[in-house]
Amino acid sequence: MIDLLLVAVGGAIGSGIRHLVNFAALRIAGPNFPWGTMAINVVGSFGMGVFIAIMARRGGSNELRLFIATGILGGFTTFSAFSLDFATLWGRGEALPAFGYALVSVIGAIFALFLGLWLARTVS
């Protein structure tokens, strides 16, 4: 139960930060391009890389990993988790599964979004 609480609190923090970054980007750059989301994805993936490398070198508790990686960074951007999954596959020498995962995740998610939009508009 403590693991769930760590992830939930971290996720709330990360989601709150994501909202603030998106809001700031919208005010600064306007609504014509998703600058905030792009920045969040890049910064979150960078943060995930730094955090996981430090955890691997220095060690760290599972609770800290759940709070920071799954909670805060996962709430900030799930793209960081996607990037870590790709890097893990790549690091194990599984290039084909890594690229398959990336292709299906990105193209599949975009397709699923359009399918959901179509379905909701059709049923309504």
MODELLER restraints for C-alpha pairs under 7 A, 6 or more apart:
rsr = mdl.restraints
at = mdl.atoms
rsr.add(forms.Gaussian(group=physical.xy_distance, feature=features.Distance(at['CA:3:A'], at['CA:63:A']), mean=6.68, stdev=0.5))
rsr.add(forms.Gaussian(group=physical.xy_distance, feature=features.Distance(at['CA:3:A'], at['CA:66:A']), mean=6.93, stdev=0.5))
rsr.add(forms.Gaussian(group=physical.xy_distance, feature=features.Distance(at['CA:6:A'], at['CA:66:A']), mean=6.44, stdev=0.5))
rsr.add(forms.Gaussian(group=physical.xy_distance, feature=features.Distance(at['CA:6:A'], at['CA:67:A']), mean=5.00, stdev=0.5))
rsr.add(forms.Gaussian(group=physical.xy_distance, feature=features.Distance(at['CA:6:A'], at['CA:71:A']), mean=6.93, stdev=0.5))
rsr.add(forms.Gaussian(group=physical.xy_distance, feature=features.Distance(at['CA:7:A'], at['CA:66:A']), mean=5.72, stdev=0.5))
rsr.add(forms.Gaussian(group=physical.xy_distance, feature=features.Distance(at['CA:7:A'], at['CA:67:A']), mean=5.20, stdev=0.5))
rsr.add(forms.Gaussian(group=physical.xy_distance, feature=features.Distance(at['CA:7:A'], at['CA:70:A']), mean=6.12, stdev=0.5))
rsr.add(forms.Gaussian(group=physical.xy_distance, feature=features.Distance(at['CA:7:A'], at['CA:71:A']), mean=4.22, stdev=0.5))
rsr.add(forms.Gaussian(group=physical.xy_distance, feature=features.Distance(at['CA:8:A'], at['CA:71:A']), mean=6.31, stdev=0.5))
rsr.add(forms.Gaussian(group=physical.xy_distance, feature=features.Distance(at['CA:9:A'], at['CA:71:A']), mean=6.89, stdev=0.5))
rsr.add(forms.Gaussian(group=physical.xy_distance, feature=features.Distance(at['CA:10:A'], at['CA:67:A']), mean=5.16, stdev=0.5))
rsr.add(forms.Gaussian(group=physical.xy_distance, feature=features.Distance(at['CA:10:A'], at['CA:68:A']), mean=6.46, stdev=0.5))
rsr.add(forms.Gaussian(group=physical.xy_distance, feature=features.Distance(at['CA:10:A'], at['CA:71:A']), mean=3.93, stdev=0.5))
rsr.add(forms.Gaussian(group=physical.xy_distance, feature=features.Distance(at['CA:10:A'], at['CA:72:A']), mean=4.24, stdev=0.5))
rsr.add(forms.Gaussian(group=physical.xy_distance, feature=features.Distance(at['CA:11:A'], at['CA:71:A']), mean=4.10, stdev=0.5))
rsr.add(forms.Gaussian(group=physical.xy_distance, feature=features.Distance(at['CA:11:A'], at['CA:72:A']), mean=4.85, stdev=0.5))
rsr.add(forms.Gaussian(group=physical.xy_distance, feature=features.Distance(at['CA:11:A'], at['CA:74:A']), mean=6.43, stdev=0.5))
rsr.add(forms.Gaussian(group=physical.xy_distance, feature=features.Distance(at['CA:11:A'], at['CA:75:A']), mean=4.18, stdev=0.5))
rsr.add(forms.Gaussian(group=physical.xy_distance, feature=features.Distance(at['CA:12:A'], at['CA:75:A']), mean=6.61, stdev=0.5))
rsr.add(forms.Gaussian(group=physical.xy_distance, feature=features.Distance(at['CA:13:A'], at['CA:72:A']), mean=5.84, stdev=0.5))
rsr.add(forms.Gaussian(group=physical.xy_distance, feature=features.Distance(at['CA:14:A'], at['CA:71:A']), mean=6.95, stdev=0.5))
rsr.add(forms.Gaussian(group=physical.xy_distance, feature=features.Distance(at['CA:14:A'], at['CA:72:A']), mean=4.20, stdev=0.5))
rsr.add(forms.Gaussian(group=physical.xy_distance, feature=features.Distance(at['CA:14:A'], at['CA:73:A']), mean=5.94, stdev=0.5))
rsr.add(forms.Gaussian(group=physical.xy_distance, feature=features.Distance(at['CA:14:A'], at['CA:75:A']), mean=4.36, stdev=0.5))
rsr.add(forms.Gaussian(group=physical.xy_distance, feature=features.Distance(at['CA:14:A'], at['CA:76:A']), mean=4.05, stdev=0.5))
rsr.add(forms.Gaussian(group=physical.xy_distance, feature=features.Distance(at['CA:15:A'], at['CA:75:A']), mean=4.72, stdev=0.5))
rsr.add(forms.Gaussian(group=physical.xy_distance, feature=features.Distance(at['CA:15:A'], at['CA:76:A']), mean=5.01, stdev=0.5))
rsr.add(forms.Gaussian(group=physical.xy_distance, feature=features.Distance(at['CA:17:A'], at['CA:76:A']), mean=6.54, stdev=0.5))
rsr.add(forms.Gaussian(group=physical.xy_distance, feature=features.Distance(at['CA:18:A'], at['CA:40:A']), mean=6.93, stdev=0.5))
rsr.add(forms.Gaussian(group=physical.xy_distance, feature=features.Distance(at['CA:18:A'], at['CA:76:A']), mean=5.14, stdev=0.5))
rsr.add(forms.Gaussian(group=physical.xy_distance, feature=features.Distance(at['CA:21:A'], at['CA:36:A']), mean=6.04, stdev=0.5))
rsr.add(forms.Gaussian(group=physical.xy_distance, feature=features.Distance(at['CA:22:A'], at['CA:36:A']), mean=4.54, stdev=0.5))
rsr.add(forms.Gaussian(group=physical.xy_distance, feature=features.Distance(at['CA:22:A'], at['CA:37:A']), mean=6.54, stdev=0.5))
rsr.add(forms.Gaussian(group=physical.xy_distance, feature=features.Distance(at['CA:25:A'], at['CA:35:A']), mean=6.26, stdev=0.5))
rsr.add(forms.Gaussian(group=physical.xy_distance, feature=features.Distance(at['CA:25:A'], at['CA:36:A']), mean=5.04, stdev=0.5))
rsr.add(forms.Gaussian(group=physical.xy_distance, feature=features.Distance(at['CA:40:A'], at['CA:77:A']), mean=6.51, stdev=0.5))
rsr.add(forms.Gaussian(group=physical.xy_distance, feature=features.Distance(at['CA:41:A'], at['CA:77:A']), mean=5.98, stdev=0.5))
rsr.add(forms.Gaussian(group=physical.xy_distance, feature=features.Distance(at['CA:41:A'], at['CA:79:A']), mean=5.69, stdev=0.5))
rsr.add(forms.Gaussian(group=physical.xy_distance, feature=features.Distance(at['CA:41:A'], at['CA:80:A']), mean=6.59, stdev=0.5))
rsr.add(forms.Gaussian(group=physical.xy_distance, feature=features.Distance(at['CA:44:A'], at['CA:73:A']), mean=6.14, stdev=0.5))
rsr.add(forms.Gaussian(group=physical.xy_distance, feature=features.Distance(at['CA:44:A'], at['CA:76:A']), mean=6.75, stdev=0.5))
rsr.add(forms.Gaussian(group=physical.xy_distance, feature=features.Distance(at['CA:44:A'], at['CA:77:A']), mean=6.03, stdev=0.5))
rsr.add(forms.Gaussian(group=physical.xy_distance, feature=features.Distance(at['CA:44:A'], at['CA:80:A']), mean=5.39, stdev=0.5))
rsr.add(forms.Gaussian(group=physical.xy_distance, feature=features.Distance(at['CA:45:A'], at['CA:79:A']), mean=6.75, stdev=0.5))
rsr.add(forms.Gaussian(group=physical.xy_distance, feature=features.Distance(at['CA:45:A'], at['CA:80:A']), mean=4.09, stdev=0.5))
rsr.add(forms.Gaussian(group=physical.xy_distance, feature=features.Distance(at['CA:45:A'], at['CA:83:A']), mean=6.36, stdev=0.5))
rsr.add(forms.Gaussian(group=physical.xy_distance, feature=features.Distance(at['CA:48:A'], at['CA:69:A']), mean=6.51, stdev=0.5))
rsr.add(forms.Gaussian(group=physical.xy_distance, feature=features.Distance(at['CA:48:A'], at['CA:73:A']), mean=6.83, stdev=0.5))
rsr.add(forms.Gaussian(group=physical.xy_distance, feature=features.Distance(at['CA:48:A'], at['CA:80:A']), mean=6.01, stdev=0.5))
rsr.add(forms.Gaussian(group=physical.xy_distance, feature=features.Distance(at['CA:73:A'], at['CA:80:A']), mean=6.90, stdev=0.5))
rsr.add(forms.Gaussian(group=physical.xy_distance, feature=features.Distance(at['CA:74:A'], at['CA:80:A']), mean=6.85, stdev=0.5))
rsr.add(forms.Gaussian(group=physical.xy_distance, feature=features.Distance(at['CA:74:A'], at['CA:81:A']), mean=6.47, stdev=0.5))
rsr.add(forms.Gaussian(group=physical.xy_distance, feature=features.Distance(at['CA:86:A'], at['CA:98:A']), mean=5.31, stdev=0.5))
rsr.add(forms.Gaussian(group=physical.xy_distance, feature=features.Distance(at['CA:86:A'], at['CA:102:A']), mean=6.96, stdev=0.5))
rsr.add(forms.Gaussian(group=physical.xy_distance, feature=features.Distance(at['CA:89:A'], at['CA:95:A']), mean=6.89, stdev=0.5))
rsr.add(forms.Gaussian(group=physical.xy_distance, feature=features.Distance(at['CA:89:A'], at['CA:98:A']), mean=5.33, stdev=0.5))
rsr.add(forms.Gaussian(group=physical.xy_distance, feature=features.Distance(at['CA:90:A'], at['CA:98:A']), mean=5.86, stdev=0.5))
